[in-house]
Every structure is written in structure tokens, then in C-alpha cells.
Amino acid sequence: MRTSRALALALAALTLLACETSTSPVSQRLVVTSDGTALTLTNTNSWPVFYMAVDPNFLATTASGTVADFALCDDPSSCPRVAAKSSVRVPYSEIAGYHVGQTAVRVTQWRLQRSSSGNYEATDIQSADLDLH
């Protein structure tokens, strides 16, 4: 009786610990380089990584003084992405808020994960700033 109770408690503890342990692999950051006319985003992961490139100052306010709100794209068929183990080139003109003389860019990246409702949700969100040359 004591052995079966101890076994049941051990099994319950292992089950709870297993539920709290993430099985999702950790994303590596996109490798972002700049050549003076475009960004090159390189994905070393084995899954697509979605991204947004913006002028970091554009995030704070727009010309009218209102706060700019960038919602992360959650439609895998239309979001900008870097396919697994590949690169994309993003011309400066495609950086949100880009202007001549801009000195930095903020690249935000994320993965899309299907939720129990069937919709996609952004997960593993990371941002980094890069100097432009």
C-alpha cells in the first residue's frame, strides 16, 4: 500500500514537472547585416522566422504626435518572413518609417504558433537595434 502511494505521488510529480517544461526549441536571433542600401536577414533556425524592420524613432511618435502602434502580423500566409536556413534582402525603402539619413533600424522577430482555437499567435518575440551605414 505504501509503495503504491509513493509510486502514485512520484508519477504525479513527474507529470506536473513535465507540463511545466517547455518542449519548444529556443529560437536563435536573426543575423542582421547592412550594406548601405539593404538589410540582409539570415535565419539559422529550422523553422521560418517572421520579422518587422522599423525606424526606432518612428516607433515613438508619428508626424502628428500620436504613438505609432505596430501589431505583429499573425497570418503566416502574408507576414514578412525568413524561411528556415535562408536569407532575405530588405531594401532600406521597405523599412517602416525609413528616411534618408536614418542611422539605425529596429528588427523585431517572432515565430507563429497555432493556438487551440486554430488562430496563430506570435511567440518568442525578440528585438534588436542595428546601426545603418
Beta strands, then each sheet from edge to edge (+ up, - down):
strand 1: 31-34
strand 2: 38-43
strand 3: 49-54
strand 4: 81-82
strand 5: 86-91
strand 6: 104-114
strand 7: 120-131
sheet 1: 1+ 2- 5+
sheet 2: 4+ 3- 6+ 7-
end
